[in-house]
Amino acid sequence: MPESDAGHEQFEVEADVGIRAWGPTRAEAFAQAALGVLALVADPATVAPREAREVRAQADGPETLLAAWIDECLYVHEIEAFVVSRVEVTACSDTVVHGRLHGEPLDAGRHRLGTVVKAATLHGVSVRVREGRHEVEIIVDV
């Protein structure tokens, strides 16, 4: 895994896509996970942070919270045709996460579109701290 303070990467999963994300805090790891998933949908480098959308998720524990957070972010993308360049998590506990998606309405002529992501799965989801760094993994159904 790369040694940068925060980031995300894809990993191989049969018929689906996995995202591994990390950061100095759980909030940053959740933000990077959402950015990694939303980057599958549209290349963030082609998106300007012109607007923001508030996103909130709640669940019974950290793993189900990560899946709920990803699903809420995907919901904003799908329902509002909103593409994302940056994700900010403003509060993150074991059961609640609040944040903002920064981006703009989809413009198919300008935004490079990628994979259709249906939803987050609970298969293989993990939220942990390793060597002082927060790490999360989530598999999404494509």
C-alpha positions as CSV (number, residue, x, y, z in Angstrom):
1,M,0.0,0.0,0.0
2,P,1.3,3.5,-0.8
3,E,2.8,5.4,2.0
4,S,1.1,8.8,1.5
5,D,-0.9,10.3,4.3
6,A,-4.2,9.8,2.6
7,G,-5.4,8.2,-0.6
8,H,-7.2,5.3,-2.2
9,E,-6.6,2.5,-4.7
10,Q,-8.6,-0.2,-6.4
11,F,-8.1,-3.9,-5.7
12,E,-9.2,-6.9,-7.7
13,V,-12.4,-8.7,-6.8
14,E,-14.2,-11.2,-9.0
15,A,-17.1,-9.5,-10.9
16,D,-17.0,-6.4,-8.6
17,V,-14.5,-3.6,-7.7
18,G,-12.8,-3.1,-4.3
19,I,-11.6,0.2,-3.0
20,R,-9.0,0.4,-0.3
21,A,-8.6,3.9,1.3
22,W,-6.5,5.3,4.1
23,G,-5.9,8.5,6.1
24,P,-4.6,9.9,9.3
25,T,-8.2,9.9,10.7
26,R,-11.2,7.7,10.1
27,A,-12.9,10.8,8.6
28,E,-10.2,11.1,6.0
29,A,-10.3,7.4,5.2
30,F,-14.1,7.5,4.7
31,A,-13.6,10.6,2.5
32,Q,-11.0,8.8,0.4
33,A,-13.2,5.7,0.1
34,A,-16.1,7.8,-1.3
35,L,-13.7,9.6,-3.7
36,G,-12.3,6.3,-4.8
37,V,-15.8,4.9,-5.5
38,L,-17.0,8.1,-7.2
39,A,-13.8,8.2,-9.3
40,L,-15.0,4.9,-10.9
41,V,-18.1,6.7,-12.1
42,A,-16.4,9.9,-13.4
43,D,-12.8,11.0,-13.5
44,P,-12.4,13.7,-10.7
45,A,-9.8,15.5,-12.8
46,T,-12.5,16.4,-15.3
47,V,-14.8,17.8,-12.6
48,A,-14.7,21.4,-11.1
49,P,-15.7,21.9,-7.5
50,R,-18.4,24.4,-8.3
51,E,-21.1,23.2,-5.9
52,A,-21.4,21.1,-2.8
53,R,-24.0,18.5,-1.6
54,E,-24.5,17.5,2.0
55,V,-24.4,13.8,2.7
56,R,-25.2,12.0,6.0
57,A,-25.3,8.3,6.9
58,Q,-26.1,6.4,10.0
59,A,-25.7,2.8,10.9
60,D,-25.1,0.4,13.8
61,G,-21.3,0.2,13.6
62,P,-18.2,1.3,11.6
63,E,-18.4,-1.4,8.8
64,T,-22.1,-0.9,8.1
65,L,-21.6,2.9,8.4
66,L,-19.0,2.8,5.6
67,A,-21.4,0.9,3.3
68,A,-24.2,3.3,4.2
69,W,-22.0,6.3,3.5
70,I,-20.9,5.0,0.1
71,D,-24.5,4.2,-0.8
72,E,-25.6,7.8,0.2
73,C,-22.8,9.3,-1.9
74,L,-23.9,7.1,-4.9
75,Y,-27.5,8.1,-4.3
76,V,-26.5,11.8,-4.7
77,H,-24.6,11.0,-7.9
78,E,-27.5,8.9,-9.4
79,I,-30.5,11.1,-8.4
80,E,-28.9,14.5,-9.0
81,A,-26.6,13.5,-11.9
82,F,-23.8,15.1,-9.8
83,V,-20.2,14.2,-10.4
84,V,-17.5,14.7,-7.7
85,S,-14.0,16.2,-7.6
86,R,-13.5,16.2,-3.8
87,V,-15.1,14.6,-0.7
88,E,-14.9,16.2,2.7
89,V,-16.0,14.4,5.9
90,T,-16.9,16.9,8.6
91,A,-17.9,14.4,11.4
92,C,-17.4,10.7,11.8
93,S,-18.1,8.4,14.7
94,D,-18.8,4.7,15.0
95,T,-22.4,5.2,13.9
96,V,-22.8,8.6,12.1
97,V,-20.9,10.3,9.3
98,H,-21.5,13.8,7.8
99,G,-19.8,15.3,4.8
100,R,-19.9,17.2,1.6
101,L,-19.4,16.2,-2.0
102,H,-17.8,18.9,-4.0
103,G,-18.4,18.8,-7.8
104,E,-20.9,19.9,-10.4
105,P,-23.8,18.6,-12.5
106,L,-22.9,16.0,-15.0
107,D,-22.0,17.2,-18.4
108,A,-21.4,14.2,-20.7
109,G,-19.5,16.3,-23.2
110,R,-17.0,17.4,-20.6
111,H,-16.8,14.7,-17.9
112,R,-15.1,11.4,-18.7
113,L,-17.5,8.7,-17.5
114,G,-16.5,5.3,-16.4
115,T,-18.1,2.4,-14.6
116,V,-21.8,2.3,-13.4
117,V,-21.6,1.5,-9.7
118,K,-24.8,0.0,-8.3
119,A,-24.2,-0.2,-4.6
120,A,-21.7,-0.9,-1.8
121,T,-21.7,-4.5,-0.4
122,L,-21.1,-5.7,3.1
123,H,-18.9,-8.5,1.8
124,G,-15.3,-7.9,2.8
125,V,-15.9,-4.5,4.3
126,S,-13.4,-3.5,7.0
127,V,-12.6,-0.4,9.1
128,R,-9.4,-0.6,11.1
129,V,-6.4,1.2,12.5
130,R,-3.0,-0.2,11.5
131,E,0.3,1.3,12.7
132,G,-1.5,4.6,13.5
133,R,-3.2,4.9,10.1
134,H,-6.9,4.5,9.5
135,E,-7.7,2.0,6.7
136,V,-11.0,1.0,5.2
137,E,-11.9,-1.5,2.4
138,I,-15.2,-1.7,0.6
139,I,-16.4,-3.7,-2.4
140,V,-18.9,-2.2,-4.7
141,D,-21.3,-4.0,-7.1
142,V,-20.8,-2.8,-10.7
